[in-house]
Amino acid sequence: MSDVKRRVELYSFYDRTGLEAHLARMAERGWLLEKIGQFFWTYRRIGPRKLTFSVCYFPTASQFDPGPSEGQQTFYDFCAHTGWTLAAAQAQMQVFYNERPHPVPIETDPAEEVDTIHRTMKRSFLPSQLMLLAVAVINAVQQAWRLRHNPIQELAEPACLLSALCWMILFVLIGAELAGYFRWHARAVKAAERGERYETRSRRKLQTAALVLINAGLVYFLASMFLSGNRMGITITLLMFLLYLPGAFLAFHGIKRFMKGLNATAGVSRAATLTGSFVLLCVLLGIIAAGTVFALNRGWLDGNQETYEYQGRAYTLTRDPLPLALDDLLEGDFSRYTRTWRGRQSFLLGLYQAHQWPIGPMEIFPERVYLDYEVVLVKVPALYGLCRETKLHERDDWGAGGPEDTWYGYAYAPVDPAPWGAEEAYRWTDGSGARGERENQFLLFYPDRVVEISLQWAQPPTQAQMALVGERLGRGGLP
């Protein structure tokens, strides 16, 4: 049986009332607080005891201090003289316990206690929380802008959904924490004027719910990534979670501990820690980027590949399986065509893109033809209208220039959906009977998906080709 217990304590920084009661309960169960860490609080086993705890704040203390300042040490000596033993300290928070039945409180003046807590909060907690709140607001505006301009990509990408969830939760938590603190402070000041101590409280249920949601979102993101088969995405995710994030934590705390060992002042230690962590993380990010590029150049992160040689030069082809390929639509030799399939999906949408292009010099391709298509799989019916409008109008700004603009005047024009087996069908055209009518680019709407396809060859698609597109992409399964 272990003599050490580590717990995540979801209490507000200023909630001395809740913390004191919680630590007293832990002592009655046989656990005494020993260390306050960045994420976990450490307890050691003791015989169950009835202890009184006091959470105090020392505004001028810092996590970068090499040790207790002279003022702190004097304060500790005073507390020890009155029977209070220091259990643990973290920056401005100091936790004491007393074994006497009814000890004299450390803080006896309610007004002075409220002032001390407020000065502590203004020095560290409030500035950081306000800064995080501002970042959360900026991020929310950016994500709203991206959602407005490219909703399909945002809703089909698990990483985007996880980011939106985390920033939304952070905004709610910080807003609730700040509102709760300022409400408490206003009431505590009035109570202190009457000589009374006003109790603090935490929003533990809200914090617990937030923690559960974030963990659920993280599990969903990791599961989606590893099941996607995207080698590059999986590799970057592993590097971030196994190398970058632990590196950030170790760099910050390692440099801070090293500076404390040198007995550097808090200001020097803070500057060295922040600067050193930034430099090390930039180096680490550079190593990850360089390694990813190195692996990409060697094809380690690509799918199935083949290589052929022509006139002494090697050409590499990707051989991803496609639900619909040029080989299905046209007669000819497409063995020297690369086939790429990229897919991403969330519980809301799936977004899949396919390309089949010739790779090699032009003289070995009598007629260079291309195939490109994108399938949006709508998993939540309520989002179908949004996807339909997005695809219909995503090129509206292409005609914003003058007559010299390549796409000036182009738009989607309705065509007969029956040959495609679709509910609606549109063709990318300028309606001139010249270039526009020869553009084999179509937008097709099926009950649960939207298909955008470009058949880049001279002849318009035949009835058989259109039917095959509907069968393979409009109703068929996707890899």
N, C-alpha and C positions, 0 to 999 in steps of 0.2 A: 504494500500500500504506500503510495507516494506521500511524502510529507510536504509537498509543494502543490499549490493550486493556482492556476492562472485563469482569469476571467476578464471578459469584456464588460466594462461597467458603463452603462448608458445613463449617466447622470450629467446634468448641466454643470459647467465649470464653477458657477457661483452657488450651486445648490448645497450649501453646507448642512442644512437641515436633513435633507434626504440622505446625504453621504454619512452623516454622523449616525443616523438610525440604522442604515444598512451595515456599516462597519461594526456596530454594537451587536447586530444579529449574527454576523459572521463570527464574531468572537464567542458568542454563546454556543455556536455550533462547533467551536474548536479551531477557528482559523483567524490568524492575526495578520493584518496588512503588513507587508514587508517592503514592497517596491511599487512605485507608480511608473509604468512604462508608457511608451507612445501609443500602443494599442491594448496592452494587457496590464492588469493589475495583478501582482504576485502576492500570494498569501502563504504563510507557513503554518504547519499544524501545531497547535498548543492544546493543553487541556481546556475543555469548555469553561469559559470564565464570563463573568458579568463585568464588562468594562465600559467606561464612559469615554466617548471620543469627542474631539474638538477639531474642526477644520478651520484653519486660519489662513490669512493671506498676507504676503509680504510684498508690497507693490514694486519695490526696487529690485527684487530678485530676478534672475534670468536663467534659462536653461543653458546658457553659455558660460555661466560663472564657473570658475575652477573649483569652487567650494563655497561654503557659507561665508558671507561677508562678515565684517566685524559687528555690524548691527544685527545680523541674523544670529550670530553666535551669542551675543548678549541676550537676545530674545529667547534663544534655546535655554540658556542658563537660568533665566528668570522662570521659564516654564518648568524646568527640572526642579527648581527650588520649591515650587508649589505643587509638586507631585505629578506633573505632566511629562510623559516620555514621548520623544519623537518616534513615530512609527515609520513614516516615509515622507518624502518631499519631492515635488516636481515643479521646478521654476517657482512661481509665486505661491503655489499651494503647499501648505504645511499641515500634516495630519499628526495629531497627538492623541495619546490615550492615558487614562488615569484609572488606577485600581481602587481608589477610595470610593466608598458608597455614594457620597454626595459632595464631589469636589467643587471648589470655588472655580467658576468659569474663567477662562483666559480672557475673554472679551466681556467686560462688565458694563461698558457704555454703549447702548444701542446706536447712538448717533455716530460715534467714532467707528463702530464696526461697519455701518453702512457706508461711511466715507471711505474706509479702507478697501472694501469690496469694490466700490465704484472707481477708485483710483487704480486698482489692479485691473479692472475690466478695461478702462480707458487706455492703459499702457500696452496691453497685449491682445486681449480677446476681441474687443470691439473693432479696432482697426482691421484685424485679419478677417473678421466676419463680414464687415462692410465691404472689404475688397473682394472677398469671395462672392458676395451677393452681387456686386457690380459685374464680375466675370460671368456669373450665372445669367444675369440679364442680357449681357452682350451675346453670350452663346445662344440664348433663347431666341434673340432677334435674328442671329445668323441662321439658325436652324429653321426658323419660320420663313426666312427668305428662300432658303434652299428648298423647303417643302413647297413653297408657292411656285417656284420656277422649275423644279424637277421632282415632283412628288413621287413618281414611280420608282426612281432610283433610291430615294430616301426611304420609302416604305418597304422596299424589297431587300434592303441591306441590314442584316442583324446588327452590325456595328453601329450604324446610324441610329437604330432604335434603342440600343443600349446606351449610347451617348445621350440621346434625348431623355431617356428615363433617368439617368444619373443626374443630369443637370436640373431636371424638373424636381427631383427629390431634394437635391441640394438647395434649390431655391426655396422650397417649402420649409425645409428644416431650419435654414438660416433665418428666414422670415419669421417663423414661429419662435425661434430662440431669441431673436432680437426684440420682437414684440413682447415676449414673456419677461425678458429682463427689464426693459424700460417700464413695463407695468408694475413689476415687483419693486423697482427702485423708487418709483413715485409713491407707492403705498408704504414702503419701508421708511422713507423719509418722514412721512406724516406720523407713522407709528412711533418713530424714534423721538419725535417732538413730544409725544405723550409718555416717553420713557419706556416704550414697549419694543419688544423684538419681533419683527415680522418674519414669518416662516417663508422659506424658499421652497420651490418645487421644480421638478423636472418633467419633461414630456416624454417619459420612457416608452409609453405605448406607441407614440408617433415614431420615435427613434427605432424601436423594435420593428415596426411595420416597414420603415424605410430600409433597415438592414436586410430584412427578409426579401423585399422587392429587388434590392440591388443584387443580392446573391442569386435569386431566381433568374434575373436578367443576365447575370454573368454566366450561369450554368447553361442557359438557353443559347447565349452567344457562342460559347465554346463548343457545345454540342452541334450547333449549326455549322460552325466552321470546320470541325473535324469530319462531319458527315458529308460536307460539300465536295470533297475530293480535290479541292483547289490546293495544289502543292505549295504555291507561293503564299497564299493566304495562311495556310497552316504553319508554314515555316516562320513567317513574320510574327504570327500570334505566339508561337512557342518562344521565339527570341525575345519578344516583349515581356512575356510573363515569367520566363525562366532566367532572363539575362538583364533586360533593361530595368524593370521595376525593382527586382532585388538589388541591382547595382545602384539605383537611385537611393534606396534605403541605406545600404551599407556605406555608400560614399558620404552621405550626410552625417550619419551617426559615427562612422569611423573617423572622419576628420574632426568632428566635434570632440570625440573622446581623446584624440591625439592632442588637440589644442589644450584640453583640460589638463592632460598629463604634463604639458609644458608650463602650466600655471599662467597661461595667457589671460589677459583681461577679457571681460565679456565682449567689449567692442572689437578687439583684435580677433577673438575666437569666432564671433559672428561673421566678420568680413571674410576671414580665411575659410570658414565652413561653406558659406554661400558661394564664394568665388571658386573654391576648389571643387565643390559639387557640380557647379555649372560646367567647368572645364572638363571634368571627368565624364559627365553625362554627354557632352558634345562629342568627346572622343569615342565613347561607347556607341553613340548613335551613328557616328561615322564608320565605325567598324562593322556595325550591323548592315548599314547601307552598302558598304564596299563588298561585304560578303554576299549580300543578296545579288548585287550586280555581277559578281564573279560567278555565282551559281547560275544566274540567268544566261550569261554568255556561253556557258557550257551545257546548257539545256537540262540542268539537274532539276529545275523546277517546272519544266514543261511536261506535257503529256507524252503519249507515245510518239516517237519520232523515227523518221527514216532519212537516209542520206543517199543522194545519187551524184555522180560526177559527169560533167560535160566539158570537153576541151580542157581537161586538167584542173577544173574548178569544182569544188564540192558545194552542193546545195542541200540545205536541211529542210525537211517537210514535217509539219506536225500532223499527226494522224488521229485526231480525236474522232470518236464516233458521232455521226450526225443523224438526226431523225429524217432529214431530207438533204440529199446531196445532188450535185450536178449529174452524177452517174445515173440517178433515178429519172432525171428530167430530159437529158439529151443523149444522143449517140456520140461516141467519141472516146478518146483516151485521156483520162484525167488522173493518171498515175503520178504526174509531176505537179499536182495541185496540192497546196497545203490546206488542211481542214482544221479549223479551230472552233472550239465550243466553250463558251464561258457562261456560267450560270450562278446566280445568287438568289436566295429565297429566304423569306421570313414567314411567319404564320399569317401574314397579311397578303403578300404578293410574291410571285416568282418572276424573275427577269432573266431571260436566256437569250444569248446572242451567238450567231453562227456566221462563219465566213469561209468561203472556199475560193482561193485565188491561185493563179499560176505563179510558180517560183522558178525563175531561170531567164535566160536571154530570150528576146522576142522571136528570134528566128526559129525556135523549136516549137512555137505555138502558132499554127496557121491562122487560128482565130482565137483570140484571147477573150474568154467569157468569164463572168464572175457571178457568184451567188452570195447574197447577204440577207439575213433575216433576223428579226427580233420577235420574241414571243413574250407577252406579258400575261402571266397566269393569275387570274383574280380569285383569291381564296375566300375573300369576304365579299359577298354580293353587294354590300352597301358601297364598296369602293369602285364598282364597275363604272358608274357615271363619271367619277373623277378621272379614271384611266382613259375612258373614251374621249373626254374633252381635252385631256392633256395630249394624247396622240394626234387628235385632229388639228390642234392649234399650236403644236410645239414649233412649227416653222413659220408662224405668222409674221415674225419680225424679219424674215429673210427678204421680204419685199419692201423694206423700209428705206432703201436707197433710191438712186435715180435709175433712169433707163439703162445705164451702162452696167447695172448690177446683174450678175449672172442669173440670179433667180427672180429677177423683177417680174411681178405679175403671176408667178406660179402659185398654185393652190391645189388642194385635194378636190377633185370633182367626182361625184357619185357615178358608179357604174353598176351593172347588173351583178348582184351577189350570188345568183343561183349557180353559175358554173363553179364557183369556189365553195359552194355548200355553206355560205356564210349568211348572217342576218343582214349585214351591211357591207358594202365594198366601195372603196374610193381609189382613184388613180391620181398620181402626182402629175399635173399637167398645167400648161398655160392656155389650153383650149385653142391654140393657133392652127392646129392641123400640121404643124411642122415639127419642130423639135419636141414640143410638149407631148404630142400624141405618140411619140416613139419612146417615151420614158416608161420602162417596164417596172415602175415602182408602185406598189399597191399597199393599201391599208385595209385590213379585213377584220371584221368583228364577229366573234363567235360567242355562244352563251357564257363561257367562263374564261375567255381569253381574247387578247387583241394581237394580231399578227401583222407586222410590217415587213414586207419582202421586196427585194430588189433583184430582178432577173435581168442581169446585164448582158444581153445579147440583142441582135438587131431585130429579130422577128418577135411579134407579140406572142404571149403564151397561148398554147392551144387549149382546147377544152379538156383534153386528157391531162395536161400539165396542171391546169387550174384545179381539176378534181383531185389530183394527187397532193397538191399543196393543202387543200382542205382536209383530206384524209390524214396526212402525216402531221400537220401542224395545228389544224383547227380542232381535231377531235382525238388525235393519237396521243400516246404517252410521250414523255420527254425524258432524256437520259438523266 
